[in-house]
């Protein structure tokens, strides 16, 4: 890759990575202010649960991903970056100035839809613009930005906590400012060359291709890839999603910590996640075995919950948990999912398939977010923790057993091996039997 192209890749990675910061940032900002909003508007437990369910942590982003993934494939990656941040800005502005529950609910929903729409396009764009020998590094930088969101927002939340609800409104103001900067950078990005080449190929063929999603689900290669990726990511994210929303509550109710102590633990955890992402995944993802690196991260995640569940919430147990989970999350399932989900599908429906998978993952997290507190309240933390360990073990086994061989290879090389010489946009159902699987 030329120095000019490499520079363009770095510029695009940085600009697009802000989407990931805004994703995690609004989840944490929303969760940290739930109690304050509930007190301000006299919300019932159902209303609080509804806010969480339609937020960027669950169904809001799930449906947004379905929409954004399809639009990114049909109209281009740049289309998302031209308009999506404007939707995000609208959402956080409504939250900032909410005077009643209806406004707050609308703000949470709009922000969640925007976050979901941006995620498939961001990972796809970064992967398509990257040199094959630095693809994991570029994805790692985007994940580093995602990790920085909670670290920064938790820290700001602690500093602004004396201001009460005004402090939470100011958290969303900080996100609005970053979103304006992100929109100004992203709308100037070049279109993905892979997407442009795919559109030119379709036009030159003169044939009318089948609907991309029909192609995506018409052969065994794609079905196996979807099952693999959803398995790796969903079972891990059920744990991570519940932690993102409920961990301060668990620290306080089960461990007896104060709110400030709980937020400090979470801030340190996310700082370690950011460090693990940058120094672990970004630095090593293009150089060492993906199977080995994934195993290390997944095993640390399992160990962290074994300690928390069976050793207990002494300060030694808590800090051991924070260190193990924090580092593991940096080199764990989400980083590898972000990488593999862009590598294992052809350009024509790369974004759309990611949208479907993200919908399944975040949707399942929304359901689990309703179930987890019930289990915690009625069966106790040991039972809830044991279930978490089981979920993490499933993700570990799926990822280690079926690790794909993609490191250092171009997206075209990966696609050719998996699909043979057939053009993915012209694949018909009867050709499905001859498609090759590289896993």
CORHUBEL-V266082 format. One record per pair of residues at least 6 apart in sequence whose ideal C-beta (glycine too) atoms are under 7 Angstrom apart, sorted by sequence separation. I is the first residue (numbers start at 1). J is the second residue. D is the distance in whole Angstrom. If there is no record, write none. Layout:
I/J/D ; I/J/D
This chain:
37/43/7 ; 52/58/7 ; 53/59/5 ; 54/60/5 ; 98/104/4 ; 161/167/6 ; 216/222/5 ; 217/223/7 ; 251/257/5 ; 311/317/4 ; 72/79/7 ; 160/167/3 ; 202/209/6 ; 252/259/6 ; 71/79/6 ; 72/80/5 ; 127/135/6 ; 130/138/4 ; 285/293/7 ; 342/350/6 ; 345/353/5 ; 375/383/6 ; 376/384/5 ; 406/414/5 ; 71/80/6 ; 94/103/6 ; 95/104/6 ; 98/107/6 ; 284/293/6 ; 308/317/6 ; 375/384/5 ; 415/424/7 ; 422/431/6 ; 38/48/5 ; 160/170/6 ; 252/262/5 ; 307/317/6 ; 160/171/7 ; 251/262/4 ; 68/80/6 ; 94/106/6 ; 95/107/4 ; 126/138/5 ; 127/139/7 ; 372/384/7 ; 375/387/7 ; 94/107/4 ; 95/108/7 ; 126/139/6 ; 307/320/5 ; 308/321/4 ; 341/354/5 ; 34/48/6 ; 157/171/6 ; 248/262/4 ; 251/265/6 ; 307/321/5 ; 420/434/6 ; 92/107/7 ; 156/171/6 ; 248/263/6 ; 420/435/6 ; 68/84/7 ; 91/107/5 ; 94/110/7 ; 95/111/7 ; 123/139/7 ; 126/142/6 ; 341/357/6 ; 419/435/6 ; 420/436/6 ; 34/51/7 ; 304/321/5 ; 307/324/7 ; 153/171/6 ; 156/174/6 ; 248/266/6 ; 418/436/6 ; 91/110/4 ; 92/111/6 ; 123/142/7 ; 247/266/6 ; 417/436/6 ; 418/437/7 ; 90/110/6 ; 91/111/3 ; 122/142/6 ; 304/324/4 ; 418/438/5 ; 303/324/5 ; 304/325/4 ; 417/438/5 ; 87/110/6 ; 88/111/6 ; 91/114/6 ; 300/324/5 ; 301/325/6 ; 304/328/6 ; 30/55/5 ; 87/113/7 ; 88/114/4 ; 87/114/4 ; 300/327/6 ; 301/328/4 ; 27/55/7 ; 300/328/4 ; 27/56/5 ; 26/56/5 ; 27/57/5 ; 84/114/6 ; 297/328/5 ; 301/332/6 ; 23/56/6 ; 84/117/5 ; 405/438/6 ; 84/118/5 ; 297/331/4 ; 298/332/6 ; 404/438/6 ; 296/331/7 ; 297/332/4 ; 298/333/7 ; 404/439/5 ; 80/117/6 ; 402/439/5 ; 80/118/6 ; 293/331/6 ; 80/121/4 ; 294/336/5 ; 77/121/5 ; 290/336/7 ; 77/124/6 ; 60/108/7 ; 64/112/6 ; 68/116/6 ; 72/120/6 ; 77/125/4 ; 60/109/5 ; 64/113/4 ; 68/117/3 ; 72/121/4 ; 281/330/6 ; 63/113/6 ; 64/114/6 ; 67/117/6 ; 68/118/6 ; 272/322/7 ; 276/326/7 ; 280/330/5 ; 281/331/5 ; 61/112/5 ; 64/115/6 ; 65/116/4 ; 69/120/4 ; 272/323/6 ; 276/327/4 ; 280/331/4 ; 60/112/2 ; 64/116/2 ; 65/117/7 ; 68/120/6 ; 72/124/6 ; 51/104/7 ; 55/108/5 ; 60/113/6 ; 63/116/6 ; 64/117/4 ; 68/121/6 ; 265/318/6 ; 269/322/5 ; 273/326/5 ; 276/329/7 ; 277/330/4 ; 47/101/6 ; 51/105/6 ; 54/108/6 ; 61/115/5 ; 62/116/6 ; 65/119/6 ; 268/322/6 ; 272/326/3 ; 276/330/2 ; 281/335/5 ; 50/105/7 ; 54/109/5 ; 56/111/6 ; 61/116/3 ; 65/120/6 ; 272/327/5 ; 275/330/7 ; 276/331/6 ; 56/112/4 ; 60/116/7 ; 269/325/6 ; 273/329/4 ; 274/330/7 ; 51/108/5 ; 55/112/5 ; 265/322/6 ; 269/326/4 ; 273/330/5 ; 43/101/6 ; 54/112/6 ; 255/313/4 ; 277/335/6 ; 41/100/6 ; 56/115/4 ; 254/313/6 ; 41/101/5 ; 344/404/6 ; 333/395/5 ; 129/192/6 ; 255/318/7 ; 336/399/7 ; 343/406/5 ; 128/192/5 ; 340/404/6 ; 22/88/6 ; 26/92/7 ; 128/194/4 ; 333/399/7 ; 340/406/7 ; 37/104/6 ; 125/192/6 ; 128/195/7 ; 343/411/6 ; 346/415/5 ; 343/414/5 ; 96/169/5 ; 309/382/6 ; 346/419/7 ; 96/172/5 ; 309/385/3 ; 348/424/6 ; 95/172/5 ; 96/173/6 ; 308/385/6 ; 309/386/6 ; 348/425/5 ; 30/108/6 ; 346/424/3 ; 92/172/5 ; 96/176/7 ; 305/385/6 ; 309/389/7 ; 92/175/5 ; 93/176/6 ; 305/388/5 ; 306/389/6 ; 92/176/5 ; 305/389/5 ; 26/111/5 ; 89/176/6 ; 92/179/7 ; 302/389/6 ; 305/392/6 ; 26/115/7 ; 240/329/7 ; 89/179/5 ; 302/392/5 ; 88/179/5 ; 89/180/6 ; 301/392/5 ; 302/393/6 ; 23/115/5 ; 22/115/7 ; 85/179/5 ; 298/392/7 ; 302/396/6 ; 23/119/6 ; 236/332/6 ; 85/182/5 ; 86/183/6 ; 236/333/4 ; 298/395/6 ; 299/396/7 ; 85/183/3 ; 298/396/4 ; 19/118/4 ; 19/119/7 ; 233/333/5 ; 85/186/6 ; 232/333/5 ; 233/334/7 ; 298/399/6 ; 20/122/6 ; 158/260/7 ; 19/122/5 ; 232/336/7 ; 233/337/4 ; 81/186/4 ; 82/187/5 ; 158/263/5 ; 232/337/6 ; 294/399/5 ; 295/400/5 ; 16/122/5 ; 81/187/6 ; 157/263/6 ; 158/264/7 ; 294/400/6 ; 81/189/6 ; 229/337/6 ; 16/125/5 ; 154/263/6 ; 158/267/7 ; 291/400/6 ; 294/403/6 ; 16/126/6 ; 78/189/6 ; 229/340/6 ; 154/266/5 ; 155/267/5 ; 229/341/5 ; 291/403/4 ; 12/125/6 ; 13/126/5 ; 78/191/5 ; 154/267/4 ; 290/403/5 ; 12/126/7 ; 77/191/7 ; 76/191/5 ; 77/192/5 ; 151/267/6 ; 154/270/6 ; 12/129/5 ; 290/407/6 ; 77/195/6 ; 76/195/6 ; 151/270/4 ; 225/344/4 ; 9/129/5 ; 150/270/4 ; 151/271/5 ; 225/345/7 ; 8/129/7 ; 9/130/5 ; 28/149/7 ; 286/407/7 ; 9/131/7 ; 20/142/5 ; 24/146/5 ; 28/150/5 ; 286/408/7 ; 20/143/7 ; 23/146/6 ; 147/270/6 ; 151/274/6 ; 222/345/7 ; 17/141/6 ; 21/145/4 ; 25/149/4 ; 29/153/5 ; 237/361/5 ; 241/365/4 ; 245/369/6 ; 6/131/7 ; 13/138/5 ; 17/142/4 ; 20/145/5 ; 21/146/6 ; 24/149/3 ; 28/153/4 ; 32/157/5 ; 40/165/6 ; 16/142/7 ; 20/146/4 ; 23/149/7 ; 24/150/5 ; 28/154/6 ; 147/273/4 ; 148/274/5 ; 234/360/7 ; 238/364/6 ; 242/368/6 ; 246/372/6 ; 18/145/6 ; 21/148/6 ; 147/274/4 ; 226/353/7 ; 230/357/5 ; 234/361/5 ; 238/365/6 ; 241/368/7 ; 242/369/6 ; 246/373/7 ; 254/381/5 ; 13/141/5 ; 17/145/4 ; 21/149/5 ; 25/153/5 ; 36/164/6 ; 229/357/6 ; 233/361/5 ; 237/365/6 ; 241/369/7 ; 9/138/7 ; 13/142/7 ; 36/165/5 ; 1/131/4 ; 144/274/6 ; 147/277/5 ; 230/360/5 ; 234/364/6 ; 238/368/5 ; 242/372/5 ; 226/357/6 ; 230/361/7 ; 36/168/6 ; 144/277/5 ; 216/349/5 ; 143/277/5 ; 144/278/5 ; 215/349/6 ; 33/168/3 ; 32/168/7 ; 212/348/5 ; 213/349/7 ; 216/352/7 ; 140/277/6 ; 212/349/4 ; 216/353/5 ; 140/278/7 ; 143/281/6 ; 144/282/6 ; 29/168/7 ; 73/212/6 ; 213/352/6 ; 212/352/6 ; 140/281/4 ; 141/282/6 ; 29/171/4 ; 140/282/3 ; 29/172/6 ; 136/281/7 ; 137/282/5 ; 140/285/6 ; 29/175/6 ; 137/285/6 ; 26/175/6 ; 136/285/3 ; 137/286/6 ; 198/347/4 ; 239/388/5 ; 25/175/5 ; 136/286/5 ; 198/348/5 ; 135/286/7 ; 134/286/6 ; 195/347/6 ; 239/391/5 ; 22/175/6 ; 133/286/6 ; 194/347/5 ; 238/391/5 ; 239/392/6 ; 22/178/6 ; 235/391/5 ; 236/392/6 ; 21/178/7 ; 22/179/6 ; 235/394/4 ; 236/395/4 ; 18/178/6 ; 22/182/7 ; 235/395/4 ; 19/182/7 ; 232/395/6 ; 18/182/4 ; 232/398/5 ; 15/182/7 ; 231/398/4 ; 232/399/5 ; 15/185/4 ; 16/186/7 ; 228/398/7 ; 15/186/5 ; 15/189/6 ; 228/402/5 ; 12/189/6 ; 8/190/6 ; 147/330/7 ; 57/241/6 ; 57/244/6 ; 57/245/6 ; 143/334/7 ; 143/335/5 ; 52/245/6 ; 140/335/6 ; 143/338/6 ; 139/335/7 ; 142/338/7 ; 221/418/5 ; 221/419/7 ; 139/338/5 ; 139/339/5 ; 136/339/6 ; 135/339/7 ; 219/427/6 ; 215/424/6 ; 218/427/7 ; 215/425/7 ; 218/429/5 ; 228/439/7 ; 215/427/5 ; 220/432/6 ; 31/244/7 ; 219/432/4 ; 224/437/6 ; 31/245/5 ; 218/432/6 ; 221/435/5 ; 123/338/5 ; 127/342/4 ; 220/435/7 ; 224/439/7 ; 127/343/7 ; 209/425/4 ; 219/435/5 ; 221/437/5 ; 27/244/6 ; 194/411/7 ; 209/426/6 ; 123/341/7 ; 124/342/5 ; 123/342/5 ; 207/426/6 ; 205/426/7 ; 202/425/6 ; 124/350/5 ; 124/351/5 ; 121/351/6 ; 124/354/6 ; 120/351/5 ; 123/354/7 ; 120/354/4 ; 120/355/5 ; 120/358/6 ; 119/358/6 ; 116/358/7 ; 116/362/7 ; 73/348/7 ; 133/408/6 ; 73/349/6 ; 132/408/6 ; 73/350/7 ; 132/409/6 ; 73/351/5 ; 132/410/5 ; 72/351/4 ; 73/352/5 ; 69/351/4 ; 70/352/5 ; 69/352/5 ; 128/411/7 ; 127/411/7 ; 69/354/5 ; 70/355/6 ; 69/355/2 ; 68/355/6 ; 69/356/7 ; 66/355/5 ; 65/355/4 ; 66/356/7 ; 65/358/4 ; 66/359/5 ; 65/359/5 ; 62/358/7 ; 63/359/7 ; 62/359/4 ; 65/362/7 ; 62/362/4 ; 61/362/5 ; 62/363/4 ; 58/362/6 ; 59/363/6 ; 62/366/7 ; 58/365/5 ; 59/366/5 ; 57/365/7 ; 58/366/3 ; 58/369/6 ; 53/366/5 ; 53/369/7 ; 52/369/6 ; 49/370/7
